[in-house]
Amino acid sequence: MFDVRLFIEASITLLVIMDPPGTVPVFLGLVGRKSREARKSAARQGVLVSFLVITLFAVAGNSILAYMHIGIPALQGAGGLLLLLIALDLLTGKGTTNHPEVEDVNIALVPLGTPLLAGPGAIAATIVFVRQANGAWDSYLALAAAIVAVHLVLLGTLRSAGLLIKVFKESGILLMAKIAGLLLAAIAVQLVASSVEGFISAA
């Protein structure tokens, strides 16, 4: 009683959207200069936040969006603006807080957990797969397994990102932070553009 086709389709789709290798430069740009334990903690917390957000929208996404009258374009726009603020923070080198322990939690929650990992694309894809399941428990089980599998891959990828620190050293991590800022800014602009397109097409 397991929908293998849905499991494979959902796993591949979420992996492509969430892009574990692509998150590594951004992850190192955010926490690469912190201690090894802080990096591991940020990776664990960020993936956990992403898992909880994706699970929440898998269970009640349709109801939440319908109740609050929110569409996917609105999520894309909000996520884009949020990422743009983080990108500017990385590019200017300004910290968000003077308390490192608070900053670590903030990074794990935003932007790592959401909207970088559990972004509008992953949320929308999850909602679509839930609709495809159409009440079949074997399909729900397959989708749940896919969500767990993808987040295990994400966790493994982020936890192994520390190996790159030995190669790039301190100056390389600083440069990577600037590159991560540019990448986040580009992602933010794309999300806002997709949001505008979505509102126009829905009009």
N, C-alpha and C positions, 0 to 999 in steps of 0.2 A: 504494500500500500504506500507507494512512494513515486511521485511524478518526476522521473529522472530528466525528462525533457525540460520541464520548467526549472528544475534545479540547475541544469547546465546553462540554460538561457539566462536565468536571473544572475547566476554567478559571473558569467562573462560580461553581461551588461553592466553590473555594478562595479566589477573590476576595471572596466574601461572608463567608466564615468569617474570613479573615485581615484583611479590612477595612482596606485601605491608608489611606483618608482618616481613619478612626477612630484609627489609630496615630499620627497627626501630633501631636495635643495631648500624648499620653504621651511621644513622642519628644522634643518640645521641652521638656517638663517635666523630662526626664532630662538632656538635653545642650544645652538652649537657651542657657544662660549660658556655654557653652564657645566656643572659637574656631571660625571657619568650617572650618578644616582638621580640627579635632577632631570636628565634627559630621559632616563628610563621611566621615571614617574610621569613626566609630561606625555610620553608616548602611550603609556598605559591609560592615563586619565583621558587623553584625547580620543583614543580608540573607544574607550568605554562610553564617553559622551556621544560619539558618533553612533555607536550601537544602540544606545538608549533612544536617541532621536529617530533613527531609522525604524526601530521597533515600534515606537510610539505612533509614527505615521503609518506603519504597516497595519497596526491594530485599529487605529481610530483616525487615520489621515483624512478619509473622505468626510467623516462627520465633523472634524475640526474645521476643515476648510469651508464646508457648507455652512456651519453654524456661525463662523466669523465672517462669512462672505469674502473669503480670501482666495484668489486664484494663484496658479503657479507663476504668472508674470510678476505678481506682487512679491512673492517669495524671492524671485530672481533679483528684483530691484533692491529689496532690503539687503539681501546677501551681498550684492555688488557694492552698495554704499558702505556696508560694514567692512568688507575686504579693502576698499579704497582707503579707509581711515587707517587700517593696520599697515597697508602698503606705504602710506605717507610717513607713518611712524618709523618704519624700517629704513626708508630712504633718507630721512632727516637724522636718524640716529637718536631720537628722543625716546626715553623710556616712558611707559604709561604709569609707573608707580615707583616710589622709593623703597618699597618693601619687597624684597626678592621672593619671599614665600607666597605673597599675594600675586605677584607677577606670574609665577609658575602656574598657579591655579588659573589665572586669567588666560594665559596662553593655551592651556589644555582645553579650556572651555571655548574660547574665541581667540584666534580664528581656527585653531587646529581641529577641535571636535566638530564645530559647526561655525561657519559654512564651508570650510575647506574640505573636510571629509564628508560629512553629512550635509551636502549642499542641495540647492534646489533640484539639480539634475538627478541626484540619487534619490531624493524624496519623491520626485515625480515618477521615476522609474518604479520605485517600490509600490506606489499607489496603483500604477498601471498593472503590475503583476498581481496585486491583490484582487483587482477587478477581474483579471483573467482566471484566477483561481475559482471564482464564481461559487463559493461555498463548499468546494470539495476539500475534505480534510487531508487527502494525500497531497494535494497541491499546496495547501497551507504549510504542511510539514516540509515539503521540498523548498518552499520559499524561506521558511525559517532556517533550514539547514544552509541555504545559500547565503543568507545574511550573516550567519555565524562564521561560515568558511571565509567569506570576504574579509571580515574583521580580524580573523586570525592571520590572514595574509598581511593585512595592514599593520598589525602589531609586530609581526616578525620583521617586516620591512623597516619600520621606524626604529625598532630596537637594534637592528644591525647597522643603522645609519652612522653610529658612532665610529665604525671602522674608517669612514672617510675622513674623520677628524685627524687621524694619524697621518694621513696623506697630505691634507691641505694646511694643517697647522693653524695658528691663530690668525695670521694675515689672510689665509684662504677662507676661513670662516667669516671674517669681516667682509670680504669681497662677496661671499655667497649671500650674506645678509642683504647687500645692495641688489644683487641679482634677484633674490627672492622678493624684494620689494617691487622690482620691475615686473616680475611674473605675476605677483598678486594684483598689481595695478592693471595689468593686461586682462587678467581673469575678471576683475571688478568691472572694467569697461565692457567686456563681452557680456557679462551678466546683465548690466544695465541696458545694453543694446538689445539683448534678447527679450528683456522685460518690455521695452518700448515696442518691439515688434509684436509681442504677444498682445499687448493692449490694443495696438492698431488693428491686428487681424481679428480681434474679438469685437471690435466696434462695428 
